[in-house]
């Protein structure tokens, strides 16, 4: 079946998301008595209208819902299952990615967070450094096993894990991060690095609970989660002077423009061109 063949390369969260939205489209086709492999561009645009107007979905959400639909038809066209791609020129509502107002933790806040995690020890210590320094996603941090950081490559202890989209990743472990992991693992030689109190592997909700607890201990008043810590690690790496390419490696972004969005978000107000323009052309103030 074309659907299954299209979804086969995807894993983890991406597969779940694509499966959900593609099946949602196929169910809509069934309700309309459409054969998915014979629909026209106009039929795909009717589905767009259904999402945007009938269901009131935002343009960005419509684009997300259409991503696997467009991929499904592109795959079918290249595999010879259909003689044309009905979705390739289908019109979608325009949308604008407005930079987020949230910058995450600044340098002093992130330092305080790491210090609080260190003082709390154990899994708190490890979670703080995995998220705040290694910029791991919550799913990546929770998946780590003791054996994932036992290798040495060219004199560096490294952390090896499977990242987003099932891609293998390898990162060097600075000494402070290595100490944090050792504090959480202790004498254990296998199993998950981050554990619940009952000894079972820690999940995302448990990790976010740890993040909230450390944040309160650090005196950070606004609520935040593990993703904000990943965001904070990336923006602070840029603030520390690391090149965009190096920070892209840290974040494991596949596109430079994804990392650049963090950079623009960090500086969009402070170094906006309007400051340079006004200082260049505006007349000096006169005493009234």
NUZA-614584 format. One line per 10 residues: number of its first residue (from 1); for each residue x, y, z of N, C-alpha, C. Coordinates in steps of 0.02 Angstrom, whole numbers, plus 32768, in hexadecimal, padded with zeros to 4 digits. Each point is the difference from the previous one (the first is absolute). Layout:
REM residues N
NUM> X,Y,Z,X,Y,Z,X,Y,Z; ...
REM end
This chain:
REM residues 288
1> 802B,7FC4,8000,7FD5,803C,8000,802C,803E,8000; 7FEF,8031,7FD5,8029,803D,7FFA,8007,8024,8042; 7FC9,8002,8027,8003,8023,8040,8037,7FE3,802C; 8001,7FBE,8008,8030,7FE0,802C,8047,8008,7FE5; 8009,7FFC,7FBF,8042,8008,7FE2,801A,8046,800A; 7FD3,8032,7FFB,8014,8045,800B,8016,800C,8048; 7FDA,7FE4,8030,800E,800D,8047,803B,7FD7,801B; 8014,7FCC,7FDC,8031,7FD0,801A,8042,8020,8017; 801D,8032,7FDC,8041,801B,8017,7FFC,8029,8040; 7FC5,8018,8012,7FFA,802D,8039,7FFC,7FD8,8041
11> 801A,801E,8036,8000,7FDE,8041,7FEC,8032,8036; 7FF2,7FE5,803A,7FF4,8029,803B,7FC7,8030,7FF9; 800A,803C,801B,7FCC,8033,7FFF,7FEC,8016,7FBA; 8031,8002,7FD3,7FF1,8014,7FBB,7FD0,7FCF,7FE0; 800C,7FC0,800A,7FD4,7FCD,7FE3,7FB9,8006,801D; 7FFB,800A,8042,7FBE,8007,801F,7FDB,803C,7FE4; 8023,8038,7FF9,7FE1,803D,7FE7,7FEA,7FF8,7FB7; 802C,7FE5,7FD7,7FF0,7FF6,7FB9,7FC7,7FCE,7FF7; 8001,7FCB,8027,7FCB,7FCE,7FFC,7FBD,801F,8012; 7FFF,8027,8035,7FC2,8020,8016,7FE3,802D,7FCA
21> 8029,802C,7FE4,7FE6,8031,7FD0,7FF1,7FDF,7FBC; 8027,7FCE,7FEC,7FF0,7FDF,7FC1,7FC0,7FD8,8006; 7FF7,7FDB,8037,7FC3,7FDA,800A,7FC3,802E,8006; 800B,803A,801D,7FC9,8031,8004,7FEA,8016,7FBA; 8030,800A,7FD4,7FF0,8012,7FBB,7FDE,7FC7,7FDC; 8019,7FC3,8008,7FE3,7FC6,7FDF,7FB8,7FF3,8018; 7FF4,800C,8041,7FBC,7FF8,801A,7FD1,8035,7FE1; 801A,803C,7FF7,7FD8,8035,7FE0,7FEF,7FED,7FB9; 8032,7FE4,7FDC,7FF3,7FEA,7FBC,7FC9,7FCB,7FFF; 8001,7FD3,802F,7FCD,7FCB,8003,7FBB,801E,800B
31> 7FFB,8033,802C,7FC0,8020,800D,7FE6,8024,7FC2; 802E,8019,7FD6,7FEC,8023,7FC3,7FF8,7FD1,7FC5; 800B,7FBF,800C,7FFD,7FCE,7FCB,8035,800E,7FCA; 803B,8019,8016,8038,800C,7FD2,802F,7FC4,8004; 801B,7FEC,7FC7,8036,7FD0,7FFF,8041,8027,8006; 8027,7FF7,8037,803B,802A,800C,8031,8004,7FC6; 8007,7FCA,7FD9,8032,8000,7FCA,7FE5,801D,7FBF; 7FC2,8016,8000,7FE5,801F,7FC3,7FE6,8046,800D; 800D,801D,803A,7FE7,8043,800E,8023,8033,7FD4; 7FE1,803B,7FFA,801C,8037,7FDA,801C,8035,802F
41> 8023,8030,7FE1,8018,8038,8028,7FC6,8023,8024; 7FC8,8007,7FDD,7FC6,8021,801E,7FE7,7FDA,803D; 8004,7FBE,7FFD,7FEA,7FD7,803A,802E,800D,803C; 8041,8004,7FF5,8030,800E,8036,7FF1,8045,801D; 7FEF,8030,7FD5,7FF2,8043,8018,7FBE,8002,8026; 7FD2,7FD3,7FEF,7FC3,7FFA,8029,8011,7FE8,8046; 8031,7FD4,8006,8015,7FE9,8042,8021,803A,8027; 8027,8028,7FDD,801E,803B,801F,7FC9,802E,801A; 7FCD,800B,7FD8,7FC7,802A,8014,7FDE,7FE2,803D; 7FF8,7FBE,8000,7FE1,7FDE,8039,8027,800C,8041
51> 8043,7FFB,7FFC,8029,800A,803B,7FFF,8048,8017; 8008,802E,7FD1,8009,8046,8011,7FBF,8024,8010; 7FCC,7FF3,7FD9,7FC1,8023,8009,7FCF,7FD9,802B; 7FF4,7FC1,7FEE,7FCE,7FD9,8025,8017,7FF1,8047; 8040,7FEC,8007,8019,7FEE,8043,8023,803A,8023; 800C,8036,7FDC,801E,803B,8020,8049,7FF8,8013; 8024,7FD4,7FDE,8047,7FF6,8010,802A,803B,7FE8; 8032,8012,8025,802D,8036,7FED,8028,7FED,7FC2; 8016,8030,7FD8,8027,7FF1,7FC4,803D,7FD4,800E; 8023,800D,8037,803B,7FD7,8010,7FEC,7FB8,8010
61> 7FC6,7FF6,8020,7FE9,7FBD,800F,7FEA,7FDC,7FC1; 7FE2,8026,7FD1,7FED,7FE2,7FC0,803E,7FE8,7FDB; 8035,8029,8001,803E,7FEC,7FDF,801D,7FC1,801F; 7FFC,7FF9,8041,8018,7FC4,8022,7FD6,7FC3,7FEB; 7FBE,8009,7FFE,7FD4,7FC9,7FED,800A,7FEA,7FB8; 8014,802F,7FD5,8009,7FF0,7FB9,8044,7FE2,7FF0; 802F,8007,802C,8044,7FE9,7FF2,8002,7FB5,7FED; 7FE2,7FD3,8028,8002,7FBA,7FEB,7FD3,7FF1,7FC4; 7FCC,8028,7FF6,7FD5,7FF7,7FC5,8028,800F,7FC1; 8024,8037,8001,8029,8012,7FC6,8038,7FCC,7FF5
71> 801D,7FE8,8038,8034,7FCD,7FFA,7FE5,7FBF,7FE5; 7FC3,7FEE,8014,7FDF,7FC3,7FE8,7FF8,8002,7FB5; 7FE8,8038,7FE6,7FF5,8004,7FB7,8042,8006,7FDA; 8031,8022,801E,8041,8004,7FDF,801F,7FBA,7FFB; 7FFB,7FDA,8037,8019,7FBB,8000,7FDB,7FD5,7FCD; 7FBE,8006,7FFE,7FD9,7FD8,7FD1,8011,8010,7FB8; 800D,8040,7FF2,8012,8014,7FBC,8043,7FE3,7FEB; 8032,8004,802D,8042,7FE7,7FEF,8002,7FB4,7FFD; 7FD2,7FDF,8023,7FFD,7FB7,7FFE,7FD5,7FE6,7FC6; 7FE1,802D,7FDB,7FD8,7FEC,7FC7,7FB9,7FEA,8012
81> 7FEB,800B,803E,7FBC,7FED,8014,7FCC,8030,7FE5; 8013,803F,7FF2,7FD5,8032,7FE2,8026,8023,7FC9; 7FDC,801A,7FCE,8023,801F,7FC7,800A,804B,8008; 7FE7,801C,8037,800A,8047,800E,7FF9,800B,804C; 801D,8036,8017,7FFD,8011,8047,7FCA,8035,800A; 7FC6,7FEF,801D,7FCA,8032,8007,800C,8034,8036; 8032,7FF5,802B,800A,802D,8038,8039,8031,7FF5; 8028,7FF6,7FCC,803D,8027,7FF9,7FF2,804A,7FF7; 7FC9,8012,7FDD,7FF0,8046,7FF6,7FC1,8015,8026; 7FE9,7FD7,802D,7FC4,8011,8026,800E,803E,802C
91> 7FD2,8030,7FFE,800A,803E,8025,7FF0,7FF6,804A; 8029,801F,8028,7FF8,7FFC,8049,7FFA,8047,801C; 7FDF,8008,8039,7FFE,8043,801F,8045,8017,8013; 800E,803F,7FF4,8042,801B,8011,8006,8009,804B; 803C,7FF8,8018,800B,800B,8047,8046,801C,800A; 8008,801F,803A,803F,8021,8011,8019,7FE5,8042; 803E,7FE9,8000,801E,7FE9,803F,8017,803C,8029; 7FD7,8014,8030,8013,8037,802B,8032,7FE8,8034; 8039,8021,8005,8031,7FEA,8032,7FE1,8000,8046; 8012,7FCD,8026,7FE5,7FFA,8044,801A,8038,802D
101> 7FD6,8016,802D,8015,8031,8031,802A,7FE1,8038; 8000,7FBE,8004,8025,7FDD,8035,8048,7FF5,7FEB; 802F,8019,8028,8046,7FF5,7FF2,801D,7FC9,802B; 7FD8,7FE2,802B,801B,7FCD,802B,8025,801F,803A; 802F,7FDB,801B,8027,8019,8039,803D,8026,7FE7; 800D,803A,801E,803D,8024,7FEE,803C,7FE0,8024; 803A,801D,7FF7,803E,7FE1,801A,7FFC,7FF7,804C; 7FEB,8034,8024,7FFF,7FFB,8049,7FCC,7FCE,8018; 7FC7,7FFE,7FDF,7FCC,7FD0,8013,8015,7FB8,7FF2; 8020,7FF5,7FC6,8016,7FBC,7FEF,8037,7FEA,8030
111> 802D,802D,8012,8034,7FF0,8031,7FE1,7FEE,8043; 7FCE,8026,8015,7FDF,7FF1,8040,7FDC,7FBD,7FFD; 7FE2,7FF1,7FC6,7FDD,7FC0,7FF7,8032,7FC6,8006; 8039,8006,7FDF,8032,7FCB,8003,801C,7FF8,8047; 8009,8038,8022,8019,7FFD,8045,7FCE,7FDE,802E; 7FC0,800F,7FF6,7FCC,7FE0,8029,7FFD,7FB5,7FF2; 8005,7FED,7FC1,8000,7FB9,7FEE,803B,7FDC,801E; 803A,8021,7FFF,803D,7FE2,801D,7FF6,7FF4,804B; 7FE4,8032,8022,7FF6,7FFA,8049,7FCF,7FC9,8011; 7FCF,7FF4,7FD5,7FCD,7FCD,800E,801B,7FBA,7FF1
121> 8030,7FFB,7FD3,8022,7FC1,7FF4,7FD7,7FCD,7FD9; 801E,7FC6,7FF5,7FDF,7FC8,7FE0,7FE0,8011,7FBD; 7FC2,7FEA,7FF6,7FDE,800A,7FC1,7FF3,804A,7FF2; 7FF8,8029,8034,7FF7,8047,7FF6,803F,801F,7FE1; 8038,7FEC,801A,8041,8016,7FE7,8008,7FEE,7FB6; 7FF3,7FC1,7FEF,8008,7FEA,7FBB,7FCE,8021,7FD2; 7FC1,8004,8015,7FCD,801E,7FD5,8010,8049,7FF0; 8018,8025,8032,8010,8047,7FF6,8035,8008,7FCA; 8034,7FD7,8001,8037,8008,7FD0,7FEF,7FE1,7FBC; 7FD9,7FCB,7FFF,7FED,7FE3,7FBF,7FD4,8031,7FD8
131> 7FD4,8022,8023,7FD3,802E,7FDD,801F,8045,7FF8; 8020,8019,8035,8019,8045,7FFF,8042,8008,7FDD; 8028,7FCB,7FF9,8041,8006,7FDF,8005,7FD8,7FC0; 7FE1,7FC5,7FFE,8004,7FD6,7FC5,7FC7,800D,7FCF; 7FCF,8028,8014,7FC7,8013,7FD6,7FD9,7FC3,7FE8; 7FF9,7FCE,802A,7FDB,7FC4,7FEC,7FB5,800D,8002; 7FDD,7FDF,7FD4,7FB7,7FFF,8004,7FEC,7FD2,803A; 7FC3,8009,8019,7FE9,7FD8,8039,8002,7FB6,7FF0; 7FE9,7FEE,7FC4,7FFF,7FBA,7FED,8046,7FE3,7FFC; 8030,8029,7FEA,8046,7FE8,7FFC,801D,7FF5,8045
141> 7FF5,8030,802D,801A,7FF9,8044,7FE4,7FC3,8023; 7FBF,7FF4,7FF7,7FE0,7FC8,8021,8015,7FBC,7FE3; 8018,8001,7FC2,8013,7FC0,7FDF,8047,7FEB,8010; 8027,802A,8021,8047,7FF1,800A,800B,7FC5,802F; 802E,7FD5,7FEC,8014,7FC6,8029,8047,800C,801B; 8012,7FDD,8035,8042,8007,801E,8037,7FF4,7FCC; 7FF7,7FCF,7FD6,8032,7FF0,7FCE,8009,8034,7FCA; 7FD2,8031,7FFD,8003,8032,7FCB,8038,8033,800A; 801E,8001,803B,8036,8032,8009,8041,7FE1,8019; 800B,7FC2,7FEF,803C,7FDD,8017,8038,8000,7FCC
151> 7FF2,8017,7FC3,8032,7FFD,7FCB,802E,803D,8002; 803E,7FF6,7FE8,8030,8037,7FF8,8015,8003,7FB7; 7FFB,803C,7FE3,8011,800A,7FBA,8032,8039,7FFC; 803C,7FF1,7FE6,8036,8032,7FF8,800B,8027,8042; 8001,7FDC,8036,800E,801F,8041,7FC5,8020,8022; 7FC5,7FFE,7FE0,7FC5,801F,801E,7FCE,7FCA,8015; 7FE6,8005,803D,7FC7,7FD7,8011,7FC4,801B,7FD9; 7FD9,7FD3,7FE4,7FC9,8016,7FD4,7FBE,7FE2,8017; 7FCB,8024,7FEF,7FBC,7FE8,800B,7FE4,7FEB,7FBD; 7FE8,7FC3,7FFB,7FE4,7FE6,7FC2,7FB6,7FEE,800B
161> 7FD6,8016,7FD3,7FB8,7FF4,8009,7FDD,8006,7FBC; 7FC1,7FEE,7FFF,7FD7,8007,7FC4,7FD5,803F,8008; 8008,802E,7FD1,7FDC,803F,8005,7FC0,8001,7FD8; 7FEA,803B,7FEF,7FC2,800A,7FDB,8004,7FDD,7FBC; 7FC8,7FE4,7FEA,7FFA,7FDD,7FC0,802B,7FC1,7FFE; 8014,7FE7,803B,8028,7FC3,8002,8048,8008,7FEA; 8019,803D,8000,8045,800C,7FEA,8030,7FF8,803A; 8037,7FDA,7FF6,8031,7FF8,8036,8026,8041,800B; 8010,800D,803F,8024,803D,8012,8039,7FEF,802F; 8036,8027,7FFC,8039,7FF8,802C,8018,8045,8015
171> 8006,800B,8042,8015,8041,801A,8037,7FF7,8034; 8031,802D,8001,8033,7FFC,8034,7FE3,8014,8043; 801C,7FE3,8035,7FE8,800E,8044,8033,802A,8025; 7FF2,8041,800A,802C,8029,802B,8001,7FE3,8047; 8035,800D,8024,8009,7FE3,8043,7FC4,800F,802E; 7FE5,803E,8003,7FC7,800B,802D,7FC4,7FD4,7FEF; 7FF4,7FF4,7FC0,7FC8,7FD6,7FEC,800E,7FB7,8013; 803F,7FEB,7FF6,8013,7FBB,8011,7FF7,7FF4,804B; 8013,8030,8028,7FF6,7FFA,8049,7FB7,7FF9,8012; 7FD5,8026,7FDC,7FB8,7FFD,800D,7FE4,7FBB,7FF0
181> 8016,7FE3,7FC8,7FE8,7FBE,7FEE,8019,7FCC,8032; 803E,8004,8014,801B,7FD1,8031,7FDB,8004,8042; 7FEB,803D,8012,7FDB,8009,803F,7FBC,7FDD,7FFD; 7FE1,7FFF,7FC5,7FBF,7FE0,7FF9,8006,7FB4,7FFB; 8036,7FE8,7FE1,8009,7FB9,7FF4,801B,7FDB,803C; 8030,801F,8023,801E,7FDF,8039,8026,7FC2,7FEC; 7FF1,7FC8,8021,8023,7FC2,7FF2,7FDC,7FD4,7FCC; 7FCA,8018,7FE4,7FDB,7FD8,7FD0,8028,7FF8,7FBF; 7FF7,7FC7,7FE0,8023,7FF3,7FC0,7FD0,7FF9,7FC5; 7FC0,8003,800E,7FCF,7FFD,7FC9,7FC0,8022,8015
191> 7FD0,8001,7FD3,7FC0,8020,800E,8000,8049,7FEB; 7FC8,8021,800C,7FF9,8047,7FED,8028,802D,802E; 8019,8035,7FE4,8025,8031,8028,7FD0,8023,8030; 7FC7,8016,7FE7,7FCF,8024,8029,7FCA,7FD0,8016; 7FF9,7FF9,8042,7FD0,7FD0,801C,7FCD,8023,802C; 7FC5,7FE1,8004,7FCE,8016,8030,8013,7FE7,8045; 7FDB,8015,8032,800F,7FEA,8044,7FF6,7FB5,8009; 7FD4,7FE2,7FD7,7FF5,7FB8,8005,8030,7FD7,7FD6; 8032,8022,7FE1,8032,7FDD,7FDA,7FF0,7FF6,7FB7; 7FC4,8013,7FEA,7FEE,7FFA,7FB9,801A,803C,7FD9
201> 8008,7FF9,7FBE,8018,8038,7FD8,7FD4,803D,8006; 801E,803B,8002,7FDC,803F,8006,7FDF,8010,7FBD; 7FC2,8019,8002,7FDC,8015,7FC4,8000,804B,7FF9; 7FE0,8018,7FCB,8000,8048,7FF2,7FDF,8028,8038; 7FC7,7FE8,8018,7FDD,8025,8035,802B,8003,803F; 8021,7FC9,8010,802D,8000,8039,803A,802F,7FF7; 801B,8003,7FC3,8037,802E,7FF2,7FEA,8048,8008; 7FC5,8011,7FE7,7FE8,8044,8008,7FF4,8011,8049; 7FEA,7FCF,8027,7FF7,800B,8048,8043,8010,8021; 8035,7FDD,7FEB,8043,800E,801A,8016,8046,7FEC
211> 7FF3,8012,7FC2,8013,8044,7FE9,7FDD,8035,8029; 7FBF,7FF7,800E,7FDB,8031,8028,801D,8005,8046; 8012,7FC6,801D,801B,8000,8044,8042,8024,8004; 802C,7FF3,7FD0,8041,8022,7FFE,7FF5,804B,7FF6; 7FD2,8011,7FD3,7FF3,8047,7FF3,7FEA,8026,803E; 7FD4,7FE1,8027,7FEB,8020,803F,803A,8008,8030; 802A,7FCC,8005,803A,8003,802C,8031,8037,7FE9; 8003,800B,7FBE,802E,8033,7FE5,7FE4,8046,8006; 7FC1,8006,8016,7FE2,8042,8008,7FE6,801E,7FBF; 7FF4,7FD6,7FCE,7FE5,8018,7FC0,7FB4,8001,8006
221> 7FE3,803A,7FFA,7FBA,8009,8012,7FCF,7FEA,7FCB; 8012,8005,7FC0,7FD0,7FED,7FCC,8005,7FB5,7FF1; 7FC9,7FE0,7FEF,8001,7FB8,7FF2,8020,7FF1,7FBC; 8024,7FC9,7FFC,801E,7FEC,7FC0,8007,7FB4,8001; 8010,7FE4,7FC5,8005,7FB7,7FFA,8041,7FEC,7FDF; 8006,7FC0,7FF0,803E,7FE6,7FE3,8010,801F,7FBD; 7FCC,800F,7FD8,800E,801E,7FBE,801C,8047,8007; 7FE9,8025,8033,801B,8043,800B,804A,7FFB,8013; 8013,7FCA,8023,8046,7FF7,8012,802A,7FF3,7FC1; 7FE6,7FD7,7FD2,8023,7FF5,7FC0,8008,8043,7FDB
231> 7FCA,8026,7FFF,8001,8042,7FE1,8036,802C,8021; 8002,7FFD,8043,8030,8028,8026,8048,7FEC,7FF0; 800D,7FBF,7FFA,8043,7FE9,7FF0,8016,801B,7FBC; 7FD3,8000,7FD0,8011,8018,7FBC,800D,804B,8000; 7FD4,8027,801F,8009,8048,7FFF,803D,8015,8028; 800F,7FDD,8037,803B,8012,8027,8040,7FEB,7FDC; 7FFE,7FCB,7FD9,803A,7FEE,7FD7,800F,8036,7FCD; 7FCB,801B,7FE1,8008,8038,7FD1,801B,803D,8025; 7FE5,800D,803B,8017,803A,8028,8049,7FF8,8014; 8016,7FC2,800B,8045,7FF4,8013,8031,8009,7FC6
241> 7FE6,800A,7FC4,802C,800D,7FC7,800C,7FC4,7FD2; 7FDF,7FC7,800D,8008,7FC6,7FD4,7FE2,8010,7FBC; 8020,7FE8,7FCB,7FE8,800E,7FBD,7FBD,7FDF,7FF3; 7FDD,801A,7FCF,7FBF,7FE4,7FEF,8007,7FB6,7FED; 8034,7FEF,7FDC,800A,7FBA,7FEB,800B,7FD3,803C; 8027,8018,8031,800D,7FD7,803B,7FC2,7FF8,802B; 7FD8,8035,8005,7FC3,7FFB,8027,7FCD,7FD4,7FDC; 8001,8001,7FBE,7FD6,7FD3,7FDA,8011,7FB7,8010; 8041,7FF1,8008,8015,7FBD,8014,7FE8,7FF0,8046; 8005,8030,802D,7FE9,7FF6,8045,7FB5,7FEF,8001
251> 7FD9,8026,7FDA,7FB8,7FF7,7FFF,7FEB,7FC5,7FD5; 802D,7FE9,7FD5,7FF2,7FCB,7FD0,7FC6,8013,7FD3; 8004,803F,7FE8,7FCF,8018,7FCF,8017,7FEB,7FBA; 7FD0,7FEB,7FD7,8011,7FEC,7FBC,8005,803C,7FD0; 7FE3,8039,8015,7FFF,803C,7FD6,801D,803A,8027; 8030,8026,7FE2,801B,803A,8022,7FCB,8034,8012; 7FCC,8006,7FD6,7FCE,8033,800E,7FDA,7FF2,8041; 7FFD,7FBF,8014,7FDF,7FF0,803F,8028,801F,803A; 8042,7FF8,7FFE,802B,801D,8034,7FFE,804C,7FFD; 7FFD,801B,7FC3,7FFF,8049,7FF8,7FC3,801F,801F
261> 7FC9,7FDA,8004,7FC4,801B,8021,800E,800D,804A; 8027,7FD4,801F,8014,800C,8046,802A,803F,8005; 802D,800A,7FCF,802C,803A,8001,7FD8,8040,7FF7; 7FD1,7FFF,7FCF,7FD7,803C,7FF5,7FD4,800E,803D; 7FE6,7FCB,801E,7FD7,8009,803B,8027,8020,8039; 8041,7FEE,8004,802A,8019,8036,8010,804A,7FF7; 8007,8017,7FC3,801A,8044,7FF4,7FD0,802D,7FDB; 7FC4,7FEA,7FF1,7FD5,8026,7FD3,7FEF,8045,801A; 7FFD,800B,8042,7FF1,8041,801B,803E,8028,8011; 8034,7FDD,8019,803C,8023,8017,8027,8020,7FC7
271> 8007,7FDC,7FC7,8029,801B,7FCA,7FD7,800B,7FC0; 7FC0,8011,800A,7FD5,800F,7FC6,801C,803B,7FDA; 7FF8,8000,7FBE,801C,8035,7FD6,7FE4,8044,8010; 7FC4,8002,801F,7FE3,8041,800F,802B,8027,8031; 8025,7FDE,802C,802D,8024,802E,8037,8024,7FDA; 801F,7FDD,7FD0,8036,801F,7FD9,7FE5,8039,7FD5; 7FC4,7FF7,7FE3,7FE4,8034,7FD5,7FF0,803F,8027; 7FDF,7FF8,803A,7FED,803B,8027,803D,8025,8019; 8033,7FDC,8017,803D,8022,8018,8024,8023,7FC8; 7FF5,7FEA,7FC2,8023,801D,7FC6,7FDD,803E,7FE5
281> 7FBD,8000,8002,7FDC,8037,7FDE,7FD8,802D,802F; 7FEE,7FE8,803C,7FD5,8028,802B,8025,803D,801A; 7FDF,803A,8000,8022,803C,801A,800A,7FFB,804C; 8034,8021,8017,800F,8000,8047,7FC8,8024,8025; 7FEF,7FEA,803C,7FCB,8022,8027,8016,8046,8013; 7FD0,802D,7FFF,800F,8046,8013,7FDB,800F,8041; 801F,8029,8029,7FE0,8014,803F,7FC4,802C,7FF1; 7FCA,7FF2,8020,7FC2,8028,7FF7,8001,803C,802E
REM end
